[in-house]
Amino acid sequence: MQNQHYPRVAKALALAVLLGSGGPAMAQAWPAKTISIVVPFATGGTTDVIARALGQELSKSLGKPVIVENKPGAGATIGADYVAKAGADGHTLLVGAVHHTIATSVYKKLPYDFQRDLAPVTTVAMVPNVLVVNPNLGAKNVQELIALAKKSPGKLTFGSNGNGTGQHLIGAQFNLASGVDILHVPYKGSGPLTIDLLGGQVDMSFDTVTPVLSHIRAGKLRALAVTTIQRSAALPNVPTLDEAGLKGFDQGTWFGILAPAATPKDVVARLNTEIVRIVNSPDFRKRMDEIGAVPVGNSAAQMASQIKTDTERFARLAKDAKITAQ
């Protein structure tokens, strides 16, 4: 009797094992459909450019379509929240950035926890920020800008990608370090910010190099200093803020890929392998060089460590600069 039922029992046990190991089974089938890379800013900015360059190569590597979705607003937190609540199957990814580690401290209440609800995959690139002004402002260097700002407190303006973003914090830090009061004007991304900067609606920005590089080279915007401790290879003749007199000033912007926290570990590992390979490829590195970005391609653990360190560091800076957002 037992022998007659054994095949059915064996099949039932095999099915139970298969169902019980749903994570690995799903991971083996990944990717099963189109992959969406969510950019939490408007089109035209550094995040968008990096996402599209990566998505194109990732599609070739995985053999599935990879699309970029722009979900701007609230200092990049709308896009982050969307991905944090998306299906954890490896088909919805976020281009996270240093902005998200700042938002944790700046926003009084967020609908997600950046470190708990999102799984780091890898840091794709680091991009220096640059202080640029509309040429009509008249300031030709940092000291002239500071002198101009001190003559008219609260009259000059700097734009950013939104409240609580890296550009916002750098601008606030510049105010503290130089003893000036330059008014912050938030935007939903580098695209609309750059348009207004070119048109003179805003006086300056501390944006990443990428969206303003061509305008600097064309003489439509004037670069006064980069905000990192080292000069940018894309702008070798532009001094650092440290060189310009604001000693110890060192702020850049990193961009990386994250997935919903419950994404199977082997899917995250596969994503890391594929993206790091792309980041280290000659074609991708050439593309990053063209936009003033420095390729990274680290481990998920290294990215997680950077997020933790930045979250703690920017919490102190945000407190000193008294930055808050709703």
C-alpha positions in Angstrom: 0.0 0.0 0.0 2.8 2.4 0.9 4.6 1.5 -2.4 1.4 2.4 -4.4 1.2 5.9 -2.8 4.9 6.6 -2.8 5.1 8.4 -6.3 2.3 10.7 -5.3 3.9 11.4 -1.9 7.2 12.1 -3.5 5.6 14.5 -6.0 3.8 16.3 -3.2 7.1 16.6 -1.2 8.9 17.9 -4.3 6.2 20.5 -4.9 6.4 21.6 -1.3 10.1 22.0 -1.5 9.7 24.0 -4.7 7.1 26.3 -3.2 9.1 26.7 0.0 12.1 28.0 -2.0 10.2 30.6 -3.9 12.9 33.2 -3.5 15.7 31.3 -5.2 13.3 29.9 -7.8 12.2 33.4 -8.7 15.8 34.6 -8.7 16.7 31.9 -11.2 14.0 33.2 -13.6 15.2 36.8 -13.2 14.8 39.0 -15.2 11.4 37.9 -16.4 10.2 41.2 -17.7 11.1 44.8 -18.4 13.3 46.4 -15.7 12.4 49.9 -14.6 15.1 52.3 -13.3 13.4 55.1 -11.3 15.1 58.5 -11.5 13.8 60.7 -8.6 14.4 63.9 -10.6 13.2 65.6 -13.8 14.9 64.8 -17.1 18.2 66.4 -18.0 20.1 66.1 -14.8 23.1 64.0 -13.8 20.9 61.3 -12.3 18.9 61.0 -15.5 22.0 60.9 -17.7 23.7 58.2 -15.6 20.5 56.1 -15.5 20.0 56.2 -19.2 23.6 55.3 -20.0 23.5 52.4 -17.5 20.0 51.3 -18.6 21.2 51.0 -22.3 24.1 48.7 -21.4 22.1 46.8 -18.8 19.5 45.9 -21.4 22.2 44.5 -23.6 23.7 42.5 -20.8 20.4 41.0 -19.4 18.6 40.6 -22.7 15.5 42.4 -21.4 14.2 46.0 -22.0 15.3 48.5 -19.4 13.3 51.7 -19.2 13.9 54.9 -17.2 11.0 56.4 -15.2 11.3 60.0 -13.9 9.4 60.5 -10.7 10.6 63.9 -9.4 9.6 65.9 -6.4 10.1 66.4 -2.6 13.9 66.4 -2.8 14.1 63.0 -4.5 12.0 61.3 -1.8 8.9 60.6 -4.0 10.9 58.3 -6.3 12.6 56.6 -3.4 9.3 56.0 -1.7 7.9 54.5 -4.9 10.7 52.0 -5.2 10.7 51.2 -1.5 7.1 50.1 -1.9 7.5 48.3 -5.2 7.5 44.6 -5.8 10.7 43.1 -4.5 11.4 41.0 -7.6 14.4 42.9 -9.0 12.4 44.6 -11.8 12.1 48.0 -10.1 15.3 49.9 -9.2 16.2 53.3 -7.8 19.0 55.6 -8.8 19.8 56.6 -5.3 22.1 59.5 -4.4 23.7 61.4 -1.6 20.5 63.4 -1.5 18.7 60.5 0.1 21.1 60.4 3.0 20.5 64.1 3.6 16.7 63.8 3.4 16.6 61.4 6.3 17.6 64.2 8.6 16.0 67.2 6.8 12.5 65.9 6.3 10.5 65.7 9.6 8.6 62.6 8.4 9.3 60.3 5.5 7.0 57.5 4.4 10.0 55.1 4.1 13.3 54.4 5.8 16.2 54.7 3.4 18.5 52.2 5.1 15.8 49.8 6.1 13.5 49.7 3.1 16.1 49.8 0.2 18.9 47.3 -0.5 22.1 48.8 -1.9 23.4 47.2 -5.1 26.4 49.3 -6.1 27.6 52.9 -6.4 27.8 53.8 -10.1 29.7 57.1 -10.1 30.8 60.1 -8.1 30.3 63.5 -9.6 31.9 66.8 -8.4 29.7 69.7 -7.7 30.6 73.1 -9.1 29.7 76.7 -8.1 28.5 78.4 -11.3 27.1 81.8 -11.7 25.2 83.6 -14.5 27.9 85.8 -16.2 25.7 88.9 -15.7 26.2 88.6 -12.0 29.6 90.1 -12.4 31.6 88.0 -9.9 34.6 86.4 -11.5 35.9 84.5 -8.5 34.7 83.2 -5.1 36.0 86.2 -3.2 34.2 88.6 -5.5 31.0 86.6 -5.1 31.3 86.7 -1.3 31.9 90.5 -1.3 28.9 91.0 -3.6 26.7 88.8 -1.3 27.8 90.7 1.8 26.8 94.0 0.2 23.2 92.7 -0.5 22.3 90.1 2.2 19.4 87.9 1.1 19.2 89.4 -2.4 21.3 86.9 -4.3 19.8 83.4 -5.0 21.1 79.9 -5.5 19.1 77.1 -7.0 19.1 73.4 -6.1 17.5 70.2 -7.1 15.1 70.5 -4.2 14.8 70.9 -0.4 17.2 68.6 1.4 19.3 67.7 -1.7 23.1 67.8 -1.8 23.0 71.1 -3.7 20.8 72.6 -1.0 23.2 71.5 1.7 26.3 72.6 -0.1 24.7 76.1 -0.6 23.8 76.3 3.1 27.3 75.2 4.0 28.8 77.9 1.7 26.6 80.5 3.5 27.9 79.3 6.9 31.6 79.1 5.8 31.7 82.5 4.1 29.3 84.4 6.4 26.9 85.4 3.7 23.1 85.1 3.2 22.3 83.8 -0.3 18.6 82.7 -0.7 17.8 79.1 -1.6 15.4 78.4 -4.5 14.4 74.7 -4.9 13.6 73.1 -8.2 12.5 69.6 -9.2 15.8 68.8 -11.0 18.8 70.1 -12.8 17.0 70.5 -16.1 14.6 73.3 -15.0 17.2 74.7 -12.7 19.8 75.1 -15.5 17.2 76.8 -17.8 16.5 79.4 -15.1 20.2 79.8 -14.3 20.9 80.5 -18.0 18.0 82.9 -18.1 19.1 84.8 -15.0 16.0 83.9 -13.0 18.4 82.5 -10.4 22.0 83.8 -9.8 24.0 80.7 -9.1 23.9 77.0 -8.3 26.1 74.3 -6.7 24.9 71.6 -9.0 26.9 68.6 -10.2 29.3 69.2 -13.2 27.2 67.2 -15.7 24.2 69.5 -16.5 26.3 72.7 -16.7 29.5 71.5 -18.3 28.6 72.3 -21.9 27.3 75.8 -20.8 30.6 76.5 -19.0 32.6 75.5 -22.0 30.4 77.7 -24.2 30.9 80.7 -21.9 27.2 80.8 -21.0 27.8 80.1 -17.4 30.9 81.0 -15.3 32.5 78.3 -13.0 34.0 79.8 -9.9 35.0 76.7 -8.0 34.4 73.0 -7.5 33.2 71.8 -4.1 35.4 68.7 -3.8 38.9 68.8 -2.2 40.4 67.7 -5.6 39.9 69.6 -8.9 37.6 68.0 -11.5 39.3 66.4 -14.5 36.5 67.9 -16.6 37.4 71.4 -15.3 41.1 71.3 -14.6 41.5 75.1 -14.6 38.7 75.7 -12.0 40.0 75.9 -8.4 38.4 74.1 -5.5 36.6 76.1 -2.8 39.4 75.0 -0.5 41.9 76.7 -2.8 39.6 79.8 -3.0 39.8 80.3 0.7 37.0 78.1 2.3 39.4 75.6 3.9 38.4 72.0 4.3 35.3 72.3 2.0 34.8 68.9 0.4 31.4 67.8 -0.9 30.6 65.7 -4.0 27.6 63.7 -5.1 27.5 59.9 -5.5 24.9 58.0 -7.5 24.1 54.3 -7.1 21.5 51.6 -7.7 19.2 50.3 -5.0 16.4 47.7 -4.9 13.5 47.1 -2.6 14.8 45.6 0.7 13.2 42.2 0.3 14.6 41.6 -3.2 16.2 38.1 -3.2 19.9 38.3 -2.3 21.0 36.4 -5.5 19.2 38.9 -7.6 21.0 41.7 -5.9 24.3 39.9 -6.3 23.6 39.3 -10.0 22.7 43.0 -10.4 25.9 44.0 -8.7 28.0 41.7 -11.0 26.4 43.0 -14.2 26.5 46.7 -13.2 30.1 46.6 -11.9 31.1 44.9 -15.2 29.4 47.7 -17.1 30.9 50.5 -14.9 34.4 49.1 -15.6 33.9 48.7 -19.4 35.8 51.2 -21.6 32.7 52.5 -23.3 30.9 53.3 -20.1 34.0 54.9 -18.5 34.4 57.0 -21.6 30.8 58.2 -21.3 31.3 59.1 -17.6 34.4 61.0 -18.5 32.4 63.0 -21.0 30.0 64.1 -18.4 32.6 64.8 -15.7 31.7 61.7 -13.6 34.1 59.3 -11.9 33.1 55.6 -12.2 33.0 53.6 -9.0 31.4 50.1 -9.1 31.9 48.9 -5.5 30.3 46.1 -3.5 26.8 46.3 -2.0 28.4 46.2 1.5 30.6 49.1 0.6 27.7 51.1 -0.7 25.7 50.4 2.5 28.7 51.6 4.6 28.9 54.8 2.7 25.1 55.4 3.1 25.4 54.9 6.9 28.4 57.2 7.1 26.8 59.9 5.0 23.5 59.8 6.9 25.4 60.4 10.2 27.6 63.1 8.7 24.9 65.1 7.0 22.6 64.9 10.0 25.3 67.0 11.8 25.6 69.4 8.9 21.9 69.8 8.5 21.6 70.6 12.2 24.4 73.2 12.0 22.8 74.8 8.9 19.3 74.6 10.4 17.9 73.0 7.3 14.4 71.5 7.5 11.8 70.5 4.9 8.1 69.5 5.1 
